[in-house]
Amino acid sequence: MSGVSGRVDIALLHHPVINKGGETIGSAVTNLDLHDLARAARTFGVGCYYLVTPYQDQHQLIGEIVDHWLAGHGATYNPARKEALGIIRPCYRLDDVVADSSARHGRRPLVVATTARLQPGAVSCRHMRQQLEEDAQPILLLFGTAHGLADEVLAQADSVLAPIRGNTEYNHLSVRSAVSIILDRLLGCE
């Protein structure tokens, strides 16, 4: 899978996402998501990790956390963390992410949404991995916070991955776990 390194980007959307009642909301950025997703993304050769929120105060928080690890005491204390957090790019809207990823890759990425909800026409990770191996098109994976991506985001995607399934009826992974599992299935060594 070394030929796909850098061709996959991820985006963690904090808006528009849904709450447990199915309403479209904006959720808060968390320190854990910044660190853990950046580390997973860097481990699997992801090009950029986009954080999407329309809220200025959340961009300020992202900036303070990332600056600490890129230029502050954290940069010398933990160089591996610096390397991982260096791939974070905050954006205000999904359209900004697609434009930036397109500019970086020289062509529009295939936008692939993830969800824990069953969707008609969803494709398996095995199918998407095969597509990655056979096609040079970059891929942008979308993940949602709260209770997942809003329907409007799923409708904008070119493709949707089938949900991760365990062996019980319980189905509420943290986004950190879901990102790691999907990246392993798409980009990991077999």
Rosetta constraint file for C-alpha pairs under 8 A:
AtomPair CA 1 CA 5 HARMONIC 7.24 0.50
AtomPair CA 1 CA 133 HARMONIC 7.13 0.50
AtomPair CA 1 CA 187 HARMONIC 6.22 0.50
AtomPair CA 1 CA 188 HARMONIC 7.47 0.50
AtomPair CA 1 CA 189 HARMONIC 7.29 0.50
AtomPair CA 3 CA 133 HARMONIC 7.76 0.50
AtomPair CA 4 CA 8 HARMONIC 7.07 0.50
AtomPair CA 4 CA 132 HARMONIC 6.92 0.50
AtomPair CA 4 CA 133 HARMONIC 7.24 0.50
AtomPair CA 4 CA 136 HARMONIC 7.93 0.50
AtomPair CA 4 CA 187 HARMONIC 7.90 0.50
AtomPair CA 5 CA 44 HARMONIC 7.69 0.50
AtomPair CA 5 CA 45 HARMONIC 4.93 0.50
AtomPair CA 5 CA 46 HARMONIC 6.43 0.50
AtomPair CA 5 CA 47 HARMONIC 7.29 0.50
AtomPair CA 6 CA 45 HARMONIC 5.68 0.50
AtomPair CA 6 CA 46 HARMONIC 5.09 0.50
AtomPair CA 6 CA 47 HARMONIC 4.03 0.50
AtomPair CA 6 CA 48 HARMONIC 7.77 0.50
AtomPair CA 7 CA 46 HARMONIC 7.00 0.50
AtomPair CA 7 CA 47 HARMONIC 6.30 0.50
AtomPair CA 7 CA 105 HARMONIC 7.52 0.50
AtomPair CA 7 CA 137 HARMONIC 7.62 0.50
AtomPair CA 7 CA 138 HARMONIC 4.73 0.50
AtomPair CA 7 CA 139 HARMONIC 6.39 0.50
AtomPair CA 8 CA 45 HARMONIC 7.82 0.50
AtomPair CA 8 CA 46 HARMONIC 5.25 0.50
AtomPair CA 8 CA 47 HARMONIC 5.95 0.50
AtomPair CA 8 CA 48 HARMONIC 7.75 0.50
AtomPair CA 8 CA 138 HARMONIC 5.78 0.50
AtomPair CA 8 CA 139 HARMONIC 4.82 0.50
AtomPair CA 8 CA 140 HARMONIC 5.87 0.50
AtomPair CA 8 CA 141 HARMONIC 7.39 0.50
AtomPair CA 9 CA 46 HARMONIC 5.41 0.50
AtomPair CA 9 CA 47 HARMONIC 5.24 0.50
AtomPair CA 9 CA 48 HARMONIC 4.94 0.50
AtomPair CA 9 CA 49 HARMONIC 6.09 0.50
AtomPair CA 9 CA 50 HARMONIC 7.75 0.50
AtomPair CA 9 CA 101 HARMONIC 7.49 0.50
AtomPair CA 9 CA 138 HARMONIC 7.88 0.50
AtomPair CA 9 CA 139 HARMONIC 6.29 0.50
AtomPair CA 9 CA 140 HARMONIC 4.78 0.50
AtomPair CA 9 CA 141 HARMONIC 6.24 0.50
AtomPair CA 10 CA 41 HARMONIC 7.76 0.50
AtomPair CA 10 CA 46 HARMONIC 7.21 0.50
AtomPair CA 10 CA 48 HARMONIC 6.40 0.50
AtomPair CA 10 CA 49 HARMONIC 5.00 0.50
AtomPair CA 10 CA 50 HARMONIC 6.15 0.50
AtomPair CA 10 CA 140 HARMONIC 5.50 0.50
AtomPair CA 10 CA 141 HARMONIC 4.65 0.50
AtomPair CA 10 CA 142 HARMONIC 5.99 0.50
AtomPair CA 10 CA 143 HARMONIC 7.53 0.50
AtomPair CA 11 CA 49 HARMONIC 5.70 0.50
AtomPair CA 11 CA 50 HARMONIC 4.40 0.50
AtomPair CA 11 CA 51 HARMONIC 5.81 0.50
AtomPair CA 11 CA 52 HARMONIC 6.91 0.50
AtomPair CA 11 CA 97 HARMONIC 7.63 0.50
AtomPair CA 11 CA 140 HARMONIC 7.15 0.50
AtomPair CA 11 CA 141 HARMONIC 6.17 0.50
AtomPair CA 11 CA 142 HARMONIC 4.96 0.50
AtomPair CA 11 CA 143 HARMONIC 6.10 0.50
AtomPair CA 12 CA 49 HARMONIC 7.62 0.50
AtomPair CA 12 CA 50 HARMONIC 6.20 0.50
AtomPair CA 12 CA 51 HARMONIC 5.09 0.50
AtomPair CA 12 CA 52 HARMONIC 6.08 0.50
AtomPair CA 12 CA 142 HARMONIC 6.18 0.50
AtomPair CA 12 CA 143 HARMONIC 4.88 0.50
AtomPair CA 12 CA 144 HARMONIC 5.71 0.50
AtomPair CA 12 CA 145 HARMONIC 7.07 0.50
AtomPair CA 13 CA 17 HARMONIC 7.13 0.50
AtomPair CA 13 CA 51 HARMONIC 6.25 0.50
AtomPair CA 13 CA 52 HARMONIC 4.73 0.50
AtomPair CA 13 CA 53 HARMONIC 6.60 0.50
AtomPair CA 13 CA 94 HARMONIC 7.80 0.50
AtomPair CA 13 CA 142 HARMONIC 7.13 0.50
AtomPair CA 13 CA 143 HARMONIC 6.11 0.50
AtomPair CA 13 CA 144 HARMONIC 4.94 0.50
AtomPair CA 13 CA 145 HARMONIC 6.30 0.50
AtomPair CA 13 CA 149 HARMONIC 7.37 0.50
AtomPair CA 14 CA 26 HARMONIC 5.47 0.50
AtomPair CA 14 CA 27 HARMONIC 5.02 0.50
AtomPair CA 14 CA 28 HARMONIC 6.71 0.50
AtomPair CA 14 CA 29 HARMONIC 7.07 0.50
AtomPair CA 14 CA 51 HARMONIC 7.61 0.50
AtomPair CA 14 CA 52 HARMONIC 5.79 0.50
AtomPair CA 14 CA 53 HARMONIC 5.23 0.50
AtomPair CA 14 CA 144 HARMONIC 6.46 0.50
AtomPair CA 14 CA 145 HARMONIC 5.63 0.50
AtomPair CA 14 CA 146 HARMONIC 7.73 0.50
AtomPair CA 15 CA 24 HARMONIC 7.95 0.50
AtomPair CA 15 CA 25 HARMONIC 6.35 0.50
AtomPair CA 15 CA 26 HARMONIC 4.48 0.50
AtomPair CA 15 CA 27 HARMONIC 6.61 0.50
AtomPair CA 15 CA 52 HARMONIC 6.86 0.50
AtomPair CA 15 CA 53 HARMONIC 5.71 0.50
AtomPair CA 15 CA 54 HARMONIC 7.07 0.50
AtomPair CA 15 CA 149 HARMONIC 7.93 0.50
AtomPair CA 16 CA 24 HARMONIC 6.00 0.50
AtomPair CA 16 CA 25 HARMONIC 5.93 0.50
AtomPair CA 16 CA 26 HARMONIC 5.95 0.50
AtomPair CA 16 CA 149 HARMONIC 6.51 0.50
AtomPair CA 16 CA 150 HARMONIC 5.55 0.50
AtomPair CA 16 CA 152 HARMONIC 7.93 0.50
AtomPair CA 16 CA 153 HARMONIC 7.32 0.50
AtomPair CA 17 CA 24 HARMONIC 5.48 0.50
AtomPair CA 17 CA 25 HARMONIC 5.51 0.50
AtomPair CA 17 CA 26 HARMONIC 6.23 0.50
AtomPair CA 17 CA 27 HARMONIC 7.44 0.50
AtomPair CA 17 CA 144 HARMONIC 6.21 0.50
AtomPair CA 17 CA 145 HARMONIC 6.52 0.50
AtomPair CA 17 CA 146 HARMONIC 6.57 0.50
AtomPair CA 17 CA 147 HARMONIC 6.90 0.50
AtomPair CA 17 CA 148 HARMONIC 5.50 0.50
AtomPair CA 17 CA 149 HARMONIC 4.42 0.50
AtomPair CA 17 CA 150 HARMONIC 4.53 0.50
AtomPair CA 18 CA 22 HARMONIC 5.27 0.50
AtomPair CA 18 CA 23 HARMONIC 5.17 0.50
AtomPair CA 18 CA 24 HARMONIC 4.44 0.50
AtomPair CA 18 CA 25 HARMONIC 5.55 0.50
AtomPair CA 18 CA 26 HARMONIC 7.91 0.50
AtomPair CA 18 CA 146 HARMONIC 6.36 0.50
AtomPair CA 18 CA 147 HARMONIC 5.38 0.50
AtomPair CA 18 CA 148 HARMONIC 5.78 0.50
AtomPair CA 18 CA 149 HARMONIC 6.26 0.50
AtomPair CA 18 CA 150 HARMONIC 5.42 0.50
AtomPair CA 19 CA 23 HARMONIC 5.53 0.50
AtomPair CA 19 CA 24 HARMONIC 6.60 0.50
AtomPair CA 19 CA 25 HARMONIC 6.52 0.50
AtomPair CA 19 CA 146 HARMONIC 5.83 0.50
AtomPair CA 19 CA 147 HARMONIC 5.24 0.50
AtomPair CA 19 CA 148 HARMONIC 7.75 0.50
AtomPair CA 20 CA 146 HARMONIC 7.80 0.50
AtomPair CA 20 CA 147 HARMONIC 5.92 0.50
AtomPair CA 24 CA 150 HARMONIC 6.27 0.50
AtomPair CA 26 CA 53 HARMONIC 7.48 0.50
AtomPair CA 27 CA 145 HARMONIC 6.81 0.50
AtomPair CA 27 CA 146 HARMONIC 6.34 0.50
AtomPair CA 28 CA 58 HARMONIC 7.11 0.50
AtomPair CA 29 CA 33 HARMONIC 7.40 0.50
AtomPair CA 29 CA 34 HARMONIC 7.91 0.50
AtomPair CA 29 CA 58 HARMONIC 6.34 0.50
AtomPair CA 29 CA 61 HARMONIC 7.97 0.50
AtomPair CA 29 CA 62 HARMONIC 7.63 0.50
AtomPair CA 30 CA 34 HARMONIC 6.59 0.50
AtomPair CA 31 CA 35 HARMONIC 6.37 0.50
AtomPair CA 31 CA 65 HARMONIC 7.55 0.50
AtomPair CA 32 CA 36 HARMONIC 5.76 0.50
AtomPair CA 33 CA 37 HARMONIC 5.57 0.50
AtomPair CA 33 CA 38 HARMONIC 7.87 0.50
AtomPair CA 33 CA 175 HARMONIC 7.89 0.50
AtomPair CA 33 CA 176 HARMONIC 6.42 0.50
AtomPair CA 34 CA 38 HARMONIC 6.03 0.50
AtomPair CA 34 CA 62 HARMONIC 7.96 0.50
AtomPair CA 34 CA 85 HARMONIC 7.55 0.50
AtomPair CA 35 CA 39 HARMONIC 6.17 0.50
AtomPair CA 35 CA 81 HARMONIC 7.75 0.50
AtomPair CA 35 CA 84 HARMONIC 7.82 0.50
AtomPair CA 35 CA 85 HARMONIC 6.83 0.50
AtomPair CA 36 CA 40 HARMONIC 6.21 0.50
AtomPair CA 36 CA 176 HARMONIC 6.48 0.50
AtomPair CA 37 CA 41 HARMONIC 5.88 0.50
AtomPair CA 37 CA 49 HARMONIC 7.81 0.50
AtomPair CA 37 CA 176 HARMONIC 6.07 0.50
AtomPair CA 37 CA 179 HARMONIC 7.06 0.50
AtomPair CA 37 CA 180 HARMONIC 7.65 0.50
AtomPair CA 38 CA 42 HARMONIC 6.02 0.50
AtomPair CA 38 CA 49 HARMONIC 6.59 0.50
AtomPair CA 38 CA 84 HARMONIC 5.22 0.50
AtomPair CA 38 CA 85 HARMONIC 5.59 0.50
AtomPair CA 38 CA 87 HARMONIC 7.03 0.50
AtomPair CA 38 CA 88 HARMONIC 6.94 0.50
AtomPair CA 39 CA 43 HARMONIC 6.09 0.50
AtomPair CA 39 CA 81 HARMONIC 7.31 0.50
AtomPair CA 39 CA 84 HARMONIC 5.20 0.50
AtomPair CA 39 CA 85 HARMONIC 7.40 0.50
AtomPair CA 40 CA 44 HARMONIC 6.39 0.50
AtomPair CA 40 CA 179 HARMONIC 7.67 0.50
AtomPair CA 40 CA 180 HARMONIC 5.99 0.50
AtomPair CA 40 CA 183 HARMONIC 7.79 0.50
AtomPair CA 41 CA 45 HARMONIC 6.22 0.50
AtomPair CA 41 CA 46 HARMONIC 4.96 0.50
AtomPair CA 41 CA 47 HARMONIC 7.88 0.50
AtomPair CA 41 CA 48 HARMONIC 7.92 0.50
AtomPair CA 41 CA 49 HARMONIC 7.03 0.50
AtomPair CA 41 CA 84 HARMONIC 7.65 0.50
AtomPair CA 41 CA 183 HARMONIC 7.59 0.50
AtomPair CA 42 CA 46 HARMONIC 5.76 0.50
AtomPair CA 42 CA 47 HARMONIC 7.85 0.50
AtomPair CA 42 CA 83 HARMONIC 7.91 0.50
AtomPair CA 42 CA 84 HARMONIC 5.48 0.50
AtomPair CA 42 CA 87 HARMONIC 7.68 0.50
AtomPair CA 44 CA 183 HARMONIC 6.66 0.50
AtomPair CA 44 CA 184 HARMONIC 7.33 0.50
AtomPair CA 44 CA 187 HARMONIC 6.19 0.50
AtomPair CA 44 CA 188 HARMONIC 6.71 0.50
AtomPair CA 47 CA 87 HARMONIC 6.94 0.50
AtomPair CA 48 CA 87 HARMONIC 5.01 0.50
AtomPair CA 48 CA 88 HARMONIC 6.15 0.50
AtomPair CA 48 CA 89 HARMONIC 6.88 0.50
AtomPair CA 49 CA 87 HARMONIC 5.73 0.50
AtomPair CA 49 CA 88 HARMONIC 4.74 0.50
AtomPair CA 49 CA 89 HARMONIC 6.07 0.50
AtomPair CA 50 CA 88 HARMONIC 5.74 0.50
AtomPair CA 50 CA 89 HARMONIC 4.70 0.50
AtomPair CA 50 CA 90 HARMONIC 5.54 0.50
AtomPair CA 50 CA 91 HARMONIC 6.62 0.50
AtomPair CA 50 CA 97 HARMONIC 6.87 0.50
AtomPair CA 51 CA 88 HARMONIC 7.12 0.50
AtomPair CA 51 CA 89 HARMONIC 6.22 0.50
AtomPair CA 51 CA 90 HARMONIC 4.66 0.50
AtomPair CA 51 CA 91 HARMONIC 5.96 0.50
AtomPair CA 52 CA 90 HARMONIC 6.05 0.50
AtomPair CA 52 CA 91 HARMONIC 4.87 0.50
AtomPair CA 52 CA 92 HARMONIC 5.43 0.50
AtomPair CA 52 CA 93 HARMONIC 5.89 0.50
AtomPair CA 52 CA 94 HARMONIC 6.67 0.50
AtomPair CA 52 CA 97 HARMONIC 7.91 0.50
AtomPair CA 53 CA 58 HARMONIC 7.00 0.50
AtomPair CA 53 CA 59 HARMONIC 7.38 0.50
AtomPair CA 53 CA 90 HARMONIC 7.72 0.50
AtomPair CA 53 CA 91 HARMONIC 6.50 0.50
AtomPair CA 53 CA 92 HARMONIC 5.03 0.50
AtomPair CA 53 CA 93 HARMONIC 6.62 0.50
AtomPair CA 54 CA 91 HARMONIC 7.72 0.50
AtomPair CA 54 CA 92 HARMONIC 4.50 0.50
AtomPair CA 54 CA 93 HARMONIC 6.41 0.50
AtomPair CA 55 CA 59 HARMONIC 6.58 0.50
AtomPair CA 55 CA 92 HARMONIC 7.41 0.50
AtomPair CA 56 CA 60 HARMONIC 6.29 0.50
AtomPair CA 57 CA 61 HARMONIC 6.31 0.50
AtomPair CA 58 CA 62 HARMONIC 6.20 0.50
AtomPair CA 59 CA 63 HARMONIC 6.10 0.50
AtomPair CA 59 CA 90 HARMONIC 6.80 0.50
AtomPair CA 60 CA 64 HARMONIC 6.24 0.50
AtomPair CA 61 CA 65 HARMONIC 6.28 0.50
AtomPair CA 62 CA 66 HARMONIC 6.03 0.50
AtomPair CA 62 CA 90 HARMONIC 7.44 0.50
AtomPair CA 63 CA 67 HARMONIC 5.76 0.50
AtomPair CA 64 CA 68 HARMONIC 6.24 0.50
AtomPair CA 65 CA 69 HARMONIC 6.80 0.50
AtomPair CA 66 CA 70 HARMONIC 6.05 0.50
AtomPair CA 66 CA 85 HARMONIC 6.37 0.50
AtomPair CA 66 CA 86 HARMONIC 7.76 0.50
AtomPair CA 66 CA 88 HARMONIC 8.00 0.50
AtomPair CA 67 CA 71 HARMONIC 5.43 0.50
AtomPair CA 67 CA 72 HARMONIC 6.26 0.50
AtomPair CA 68 CA 72 HARMONIC 4.23 0.50
AtomPair CA 68 CA 73 HARMONIC 6.34 0.50
AtomPair CA 68 CA 74 HARMONIC 5.58 0.50
AtomPair CA 68 CA 75 HARMONIC 7.01 0.50
AtomPair CA 69 CA 73 HARMONIC 6.94 0.50
AtomPair CA 69 CA 74 HARMONIC 4.29 0.50
AtomPair CA 69 CA 75 HARMONIC 4.70 0.50
AtomPair CA 69 CA 78 HARMONIC 7.74 0.50
AtomPair CA 69 CA 81 HARMONIC 6.82 0.50
AtomPair CA 69 CA 82 HARMONIC 5.20 0.50
AtomPair CA 69 CA 85 HARMONIC 7.12 0.50
AtomPair CA 70 CA 74 HARMONIC 6.93 0.50
AtomPair CA 70 CA 75 HARMONIC 4.99 0.50
AtomPair CA 70 CA 82 HARMONIC 5.20 0.50
AtomPair CA 70 CA 85 HARMONIC 7.29 0.50
AtomPair CA 70 CA 86 HARMONIC 6.79 0.50
AtomPair CA 71 CA 75 HARMONIC 5.55 0.50
AtomPair CA 72 CA 76 HARMONIC 7.72 0.50
AtomPair CA 73 CA 77 HARMONIC 6.14 0.50
AtomPair CA 74 CA 78 HARMONIC 5.69 0.50
AtomPair CA 74 CA 79 HARMONIC 7.62 0.50
AtomPair CA 74 CA 81 HARMONIC 7.93 0.50
AtomPair CA 74 CA 82 HARMONIC 7.29 0.50
AtomPair CA 75 CA 79 HARMONIC 5.54 0.50
AtomPair CA 75 CA 81 HARMONIC 7.62 0.50
AtomPair CA 75 CA 82 HARMONIC 5.45 0.50
AtomPair CA 78 CA 82 HARMONIC 6.50 0.50
AtomPair CA 79 CA 83 HARMONIC 6.22 0.50
AtomPair CA 80 CA 84 HARMONIC 6.39 0.50
AtomPair CA 81 CA 85 HARMONIC 6.08 0.50
AtomPair CA 82 CA 86 HARMONIC 5.99 0.50
AtomPair CA 83 CA 87 HARMONIC 7.53 0.50
AtomPair CA 91 CA 96 HARMONIC 6.27 0.50
AtomPair CA 91 CA 97 HARMONIC 6.42 0.50
AtomPair CA 92 CA 96 HARMONIC 6.84 0.50
AtomPair CA 93 CA 97 HARMONIC 6.78 0.50
AtomPair CA 94 CA 98 HARMONIC 6.37 0.50
AtomPair CA 95 CA 99 HARMONIC 6.17 0.50
AtomPair CA 96 CA 100 HARMONIC 6.12 0.50
AtomPair CA 97 CA 101 HARMONIC 6.01 0.50
AtomPair CA 98 CA 102 HARMONIC 5.93 0.50
AtomPair CA 98 CA 108 HARMONIC 7.09 0.50
AtomPair CA 98 CA 109 HARMONIC 7.24 0.50
AtomPair CA 98 CA 140 HARMONIC 7.84 0.50
AtomPair CA 99 CA 103 HARMONIC 6.17 0.50
AtomPair CA 99 CA 108 HARMONIC 7.68 0.50
AtomPair CA 100 CA 104 HARMONIC 6.18 0.50
AtomPair CA 101 CA 105 HARMONIC 6.15 0.50
AtomPair CA 101 CA 108 HARMONIC 7.11 0.50
AtomPair CA 101 CA 109 HARMONIC 6.86 0.50
AtomPair CA 101 CA 140 HARMONIC 7.72 0.50
AtomPair CA 102 CA 106 HARMONIC 5.60 0.50
AtomPair CA 102 CA 107 HARMONIC 4.82 0.50
AtomPair CA 102 CA 108 HARMONIC 4.37 0.50
AtomPair CA 102 CA 109 HARMONIC 6.13 0.50
AtomPair CA 103 CA 107 HARMONIC 6.76 0.50
AtomPair CA 103 CA 108 HARMONIC 7.85 0.50
AtomPair CA 105 CA 109 HARMONIC 7.79 0.50
AtomPair CA 105 CA 138 HARMONIC 6.95 0.50
AtomPair CA 107 CA 137 HARMONIC 7.73 0.50
AtomPair CA 107 CA 138 HARMONIC 7.77 0.50
AtomPair CA 108 CA 137 HARMONIC 7.93 0.50
AtomPair CA 108 CA 138 HARMONIC 7.37 0.50
AtomPair CA 109 CA 137 HARMONIC 6.23 0.50
AtomPair CA 109 CA 138 HARMONIC 4.62 0.50
AtomPair CA 109 CA 139 HARMONIC 4.83 0.50
AtomPair CA 109 CA 140 HARMONIC 5.83 0.50
AtomPair CA 110 CA 137 HARMONIC 6.83 0.50
AtomPair CA 110 CA 138 HARMONIC 6.24 0.50
AtomPair CA 110 CA 139 HARMONIC 4.70 0.50
AtomPair CA 110 CA 140 HARMONIC 6.03 0.50
AtomPair CA 110 CA 158 HARMONIC 6.19 0.50
AtomPair CA 110 CA 159 HARMONIC 7.69 0.50
AtomPair CA 111 CA 139 HARMONIC 6.06 0.50
AtomPair CA 111 CA 140 HARMONIC 4.87 0.50
AtomPair CA 111 CA 141 HARMONIC 6.24 0.50
AtomPair CA 111 CA 142 HARMONIC 7.32 0.50
AtomPair CA 111 CA 157 HARMONIC 5.18 0.50
AtomPair CA 111 CA 158 HARMONIC 5.21 0.50
AtomPair CA 111 CA 159 HARMONIC 6.54 0.50
AtomPair CA 112 CA 139 HARMONIC 7.02 0.50
AtomPair CA 112 CA 140 HARMONIC 5.99 0.50
AtomPair CA 112 CA 141 HARMONIC 4.90 0.50
AtomPair CA 112 CA 142 HARMONIC 6.05 0.50
AtomPair CA 112 CA 157 HARMONIC 5.65 0.50
AtomPair CA 112 CA 158 HARMONIC 5.96 0.50
AtomPair CA 112 CA 159 HARMONIC 4.79 0.50
AtomPair CA 112 CA 160 HARMONIC 5.31 0.50
AtomPair CA 112 CA 161 HARMONIC 6.83 0.50
AtomPair CA 113 CA 141 HARMONIC 5.88 0.50
AtomPair CA 113 CA 142 HARMONIC 4.63 0.50
AtomPair CA 113 CA 143 HARMONIC 6.56 0.50
AtomPair CA 113 CA 153 HARMONIC 7.69 0.50
AtomPair CA 113 CA 154 HARMONIC 6.09 0.50
AtomPair CA 113 CA 157 HARMONIC 5.91 0.50
AtomPair CA 113 CA 158 HARMONIC 7.96 0.50
AtomPair CA 113 CA 159 HARMONIC 6.38 0.50
AtomPair CA 113 CA 160 HARMONIC 4.67 0.50
AtomPair CA 113 CA 161 HARMONIC 6.28 0.50
AtomPair CA 114 CA 141 HARMONIC 7.26 0.50
AtomPair CA 114 CA 142 HARMONIC 5.99 0.50
AtomPair CA 114 CA 143 HARMONIC 5.64 0.50
AtomPair CA 114 CA 144 HARMONIC 7.67 0.50
AtomPair CA 114 CA 149 HARMONIC 7.80 0.50
AtomPair CA 114 CA 160 HARMONIC 5.78 0.50
AtomPair CA 114 CA 161 HARMONIC 5.24 0.50
AtomPair CA 114 CA 162 HARMONIC 7.25 0.50
AtomPair CA 114 CA 163 HARMONIC 7.03 0.50
AtomPair CA 115 CA 143 HARMONIC 7.43 0.50
AtomPair CA 115 CA 144 HARMONIC 7.69 0.50
AtomPair CA 115 CA 148 HARMONIC 6.25 0.50
AtomPair CA 115 CA 149 HARMONIC 6.85 0.50
AtomPair CA 115 CA 160 HARMONIC 7.63 0.50
AtomPair CA 115 CA 161 HARMONIC 7.15 0.50
AtomPair CA 115 CA 162 HARMONIC 7.28 0.50
AtomPair CA 115 CA 163 HARMONIC 5.73 0.50
AtomPair CA 116 CA 148 HARMONIC 7.40 0.50
AtomPair CA 116 CA 162 HARMONIC 7.82 0.50
AtomPair CA 116 CA 163 HARMONIC 4.73 0.50
AtomPair CA 116 CA 164 HARMONIC 6.71 0.50
AtomPair CA 116 CA 171 HARMONIC 7.13 0.50
AtomPair CA 116 CA 172 HARMONIC 7.52 0.50
AtomPair CA 117 CA 163 HARMONIC 6.46 0.50
AtomPair CA 118 CA 122 HARMONIC 7.68 0.50
AtomPair CA 118 CA 162 HARMONIC 6.83 0.50
AtomPair CA 118 CA 163 HARMONIC 6.50 0.50
AtomPair CA 119 CA 160 HARMONIC 7.49 0.50
AtomPair CA 119 CA 162 HARMONIC 7.23 0.50
AtomPair CA 121 CA 160 HARMONIC 7.53 0.50
AtomPair CA 122 CA 159 HARMONIC 6.92 0.50
AtomPair CA 122 CA 160 HARMONIC 4.93 0.50
AtomPair CA 122 CA 161 HARMONIC 5.18 0.50
AtomPair CA 122 CA 162 HARMONIC 4.92 0.50
AtomPair CA 123 CA 127 HARMONIC 6.33 0.50
AtomPair CA 123 CA 128 HARMONIC 6.98 0.50
AtomPair CA 123 CA 159 HARMONIC 7.39 0.50
AtomPair CA 123 CA 160 HARMONIC 6.28 0.50
AtomPair CA 123 CA 161 HARMONIC 4.94 0.50
AtomPair CA 123 CA 162 HARMONIC 5.38 0.50
AtomPair CA 124 CA 128 HARMONIC 6.40 0.50
AtomPair CA 124 CA 161 HARMONIC 5.79 0.50
AtomPair CA 124 CA 162 HARMONIC 5.30 0.50
AtomPair CA 125 CA 129 HARMONIC 5.93 0.50
AtomPair CA 125 CA 161 HARMONIC 6.58 0.50
AtomPair CA 125 CA 162 HARMONIC 7.31 0.50
AtomPair CA 125 CA 182 HARMONIC 7.26 0.50
AtomPair CA 125 CA 185 HARMONIC 6.25 0.50
AtomPair CA 125 CA 186 HARMONIC 6.16 0.50
AtomPair CA 126 CA 130 HARMONIC 6.25 0.50
AtomPair CA 126 CA 185 HARMONIC 7.35 0.50
AtomPair CA 126 CA 186 HARMONIC 7.25 0.50
AtomPair CA 127 CA 131 HARMONIC 6.29 0.50
AtomPair CA 128 CA 132 HARMONIC 6.19 0.50
AtomPair CA 128 CA 161 HARMONIC 7.97 0.50
AtomPair CA 128 CA 186 HARMONIC 7.01 0.50
AtomPair CA 129 CA 133 HARMONIC 6.31 0.50
AtomPair CA 129 CA 185 HARMONIC 7.52 0.50
AtomPair CA 129 CA 186 HARMONIC 4.89 0.50
AtomPair CA 129 CA 187 HARMONIC 7.27 0.50
AtomPair CA 130 CA 134 HARMONIC 6.19 0.50
AtomPair CA 131 CA 135 HARMONIC 5.67 0.50
AtomPair CA 132 CA 136 HARMONIC 6.91 0.50
AtomPair CA 132 CA 137 HARMONIC 7.53 0.50
AtomPair CA 132 CA 139 HARMONIC 7.99 0.50
AtomPair CA 143 CA 148 HARMONIC 7.34 0.50
AtomPair CA 143 CA 149 HARMONIC 6.92 0.50
AtomPair CA 143 CA 175 HARMONIC 7.24 0.50
AtomPair CA 143 CA 179 HARMONIC 7.53 0.50
AtomPair CA 144 CA 148 HARMONIC 4.44 0.50
AtomPair CA 144 CA 149 HARMONIC 4.65 0.50
AtomPair CA 144 CA 175 HARMONIC 7.19 0.50
AtomPair CA 145 CA 149 HARMONIC 7.15 0.50
AtomPair CA 145 CA 175 HARMONIC 6.54 0.50
AtomPair CA 149 CA 153 HARMONIC 6.22 0.50
AtomPair CA 149 CA 154 HARMONIC 6.85 0.50
AtomPair CA 150 CA 154 HARMONIC 6.70 0.50
AtomPair CA 151 CA 155 HARMONIC 6.11 0.50
AtomPair CA 152 CA 156 HARMONIC 6.40 0.50
AtomPair CA 153 CA 157 HARMONIC 6.46 0.50
AtomPair CA 154 CA 160 HARMONIC 7.17 0.50
AtomPair CA 164 CA 178 HARMONIC 7.49 0.50
AtomPair CA 165 CA 171 HARMONIC 7.16 0.50
AtomPair CA 166 CA 170 HARMONIC 7.75 0.50
AtomPair CA 166 CA 171 HARMONIC 7.37 0.50
AtomPair CA 173 CA 177 HARMONIC 6.20 0.50
AtomPair CA 173 CA 178 HARMONIC 6.23 0.50
AtomPair CA 174 CA 178 HARMONIC 6.33 0.50
AtomPair CA 175 CA 179 HARMONIC 5.99 0.50
AtomPair CA 176 CA 180 HARMONIC 6.36 0.50
AtomPair CA 177 CA 181 HARMONIC 6.20 0.50
AtomPair CA 178 CA 182 HARMONIC 6.10 0.50
AtomPair CA 179 CA 183 HARMONIC 5.97 0.50
AtomPair CA 180 CA 184 HARMONIC 6.09 0.50
AtomPair CA 181 CA 185 HARMONIC 6.21 0.50
AtomPair CA 182 CA 186 HARMONIC 6.07 0.50
AtomPair CA 183 CA 187 HARMONIC 5.53 0.50
AtomPair CA 183 CA 188 HARMONIC 6.77 0.50
AtomPair CA 184 CA 188 HARMONIC 4.29 0.50
AtomPair CA 184 CA 189 HARMONIC 7.68 0.50
